[in-house]
């Protein structure tokens, strides 16, 4: 296993497009970017506004037989990069990949751990996972989720893939994990969401699928949305689970 720990500063708010803005104190800022449509594998990135750092990450794809294989925060937590590929028989239709970041000012630690098939990145000391991210060596992901006690990140992929888990660790008032309830579906594609409570902000999103492919994990305002696709677009029985990390 390979471990890497980095310290930096962090916080979050809400915008669309590759935003360039200044964040208000204690407000979560959300920024995003979308690639051009094409039928080739692609990578897209977005940077946090000046004075803020990444605490939550997200990525998604459009089109069938496409999947996110990498959601990677930069070492200094100033940006997020998402890579997506075609899988199975692929598609001749153009598709896009979206990257999203939740950003805020503060002191935070990025911990990364690599292993085979599944990896866990543990937060140091009393810090908790505000956000999670993950990547593989090119295959699809089946889990990008915080641990139930928010002490780290869990990332999984099928077979013997090389997997890296990223945990963005720190503290915020009233930090709590919501969701974690699995739904069984019998469709080719599905998405599920979970929301923070009325007095909470969504800091980050996570998700997992069983017997399928993750094609999106996104924070959307106060909600986290995870989407998936059955292998080769078949209508089979599989499961999907959303997570959202919330704070005051």
N, C-alpha and C positions, 0 to 999 in steps of 0.2 A: 504493500500500500504506500501511496505517496500523500503526504499532508503538507499543506501550506497555510500559514496564518498571516494576515496582513491587517493593520489598523489604519483607519481613516475616519473622516467625518461624514455625517449623514442626516436626512429629513425628507417630507413629501407634500404635493398640491395637484391641480387638475387642468390639463390643456390637451389639445389635439394637434397633430402634426409634429415635426421635429422642432419643438418649442425652444425659444430663447426668451427667458423671462426671469424676473426676480421673485423668489418665493416669500410668502408671508410667514411669520413665526408660527410654528406648530401646525401649519396647514399642509396636508398631503397634496403634492403637485404631481399630476399624471401627464406624462408626455408619450408620444407614439410616433411611429414612422411606418410606412408601407412601401414595399418594393414595387417596381414595375411588374406588369403581368407578362409572364413568359412560360414556356414549358421546359425550363431547365432548373437544376438545383440552384439555390440562391441564398445570400446572406444580407441582412439589413441591420442597421444599428440606430440608436437614438441616444442623445446626451441629455443629462439633467440640466436644468437652468443654473445659472451662476449662483454660487453660494450654497448649493444643495448637492446631495449624494444619493445614490441608489439604495433604497431599502426594500423595494418590491420589484419583481421582474415578471414579464409575460411574453408569450409568443403564440401565434396561431397561423394557420394556412387556410387557403381556399382551394377547392378542387378535390376530386376523389383520388385516392391512392397517393396522397402527399402527407408528409409527417414532419414535425419539428424534431431535429436531432441534437440541437444545441441551444441552450439559453445561458449565456455567459456574461456575468457582470465583469467590467474591467477591474484590474488590480487596484486602482485607486477609487473604485466605486463612482466614477463620473459618468459611466455609460453602460448600456446593455447591448449585446449582439445576439441575434437569433439566426440560426441556419436551418433550412428545411430542404428535404429531398423527396423525390418520388420513390415509392416502394411497390413491391409486387410487379404487376404488369405495367405500372406507370400510367401516364396519361398524355395524350397528344394535345389536350386543351391547355390554354394559358392559365396560370394560377399565380397567386401572390402570397407573400409572407409578411406578417405584421409583427413589430416589436413594440413593447410597452414597458415603461418604467415608472415606478412611484418614487418620488424624490423628497428629501427633507434635510435640514441642517442638524448636526449632532456628532457624537463620537461613536463609531461602530467598528466592528471587526469582520473581515472576510476570511472564512475558513473553507478550504477546499480539500477534498479527499478522493483519491482514485482507487478503484478496485475492479473486480470482474463480476459482471451481471448486476450487482447491487453495491452501493456505496453509501456510507454515512459520514457526514461532516458534523462534528460535535462542537457546540459553542463552549468557550472557556469560562471557568468560574461561575459567577451568578448571571452571566449574560444569557439571553434567550434569542431564538431565531425570529427576527423580524421578517425576513424574507428568505426564500429558497430558490435555487436554480440548479440546472443540471445539464449534462451533455454525454454523448456516447461517441464511439469511434465511427459512426456513420449509420447505425441502425436506429430504429424508432425507440422512443421512450415509453415505459408503462407506468412510471410513477415519478412525480416531482412534488414532494410533500414535506411539510414540517413534521417532526416527531410529535406525538400526542402531548408531551410535556414541554414542547417548544424549546428543547435543549439542543436542537440541531436539525439537519436536513437529511431526508432519505430519497435516494434516486435509484430507479431500477430500469433494466432493459432485458430483453430476452436472450437466451442462449449464453454464449461466452463473451458477450460484448464488453469492451472496456468502458467503464462508467465513471464519471466524475460528479460528485455532489458538491454544491456550493451553499454555504449557510452565511447569511448576513446577520451578524450577532450584535446585540446591544440591549438597550432598554427604552421603553416608552410607558407612560402611565396607562394602567388598566389593560395591559397586553393580554389577549385571550385568543384561543383557537376555537373557531366555530366550523360546523360541518362534520365531515368524516363518516356520514351515512351513505352506504352504497345503494345504488339502484340497479336492478337487473333489467336489461333491455333486450329486445328481439328484432331490432332494426339494423340497417346498414350503418347508420350514423346516429349519434345522439349527443346532447349537451345537457349539463345539469349546473345549477347555480346555488350559491348559498350567500346570505347577506349578513352584514353586521347589524347590530341593534341600533335603534334610532339615535342614541347618544354617542355612537362609536364611528370611527373612521376606519376604512379598509386600508391596511398597511401593505398586504401582499396576498397572492393567490397561490393555491396548490391544487394538485389533482392526481388521480390514479385511475387506471382501467385494468380490468381483468379479462384476458382473452381477446384484446383489441389493441389499437394503436392510438396514442395521444396525438391529436392534431391541433390542440389549442389549450393553453392555460393562461387566463387573462384576468387581471383586476379591472373591473368596470365600475368606476365610482365606488359606492359602498358594497359592491357585490363582487364575488369571484365566480368565474365561469370556466368549466372544463368541458372540452368536447373530444369525441373520439370516433373512430371508424373501425368496423369489423375488418378482419384481414381480407384483402382483395375485394372489399365492398360487398361481402356476402351478408345476408340477413341471418345471423346466428345469435345464440344466447351469449351475452357478455355483460360485464358490470362497469359502472362508472361512479366515481366518488369525488365530490368537490370539497375544498378546504378554503377558509379565509382566515387570515390573522388580522385581528381588530385591536384598536386602542382607543383611549379617550381622546 
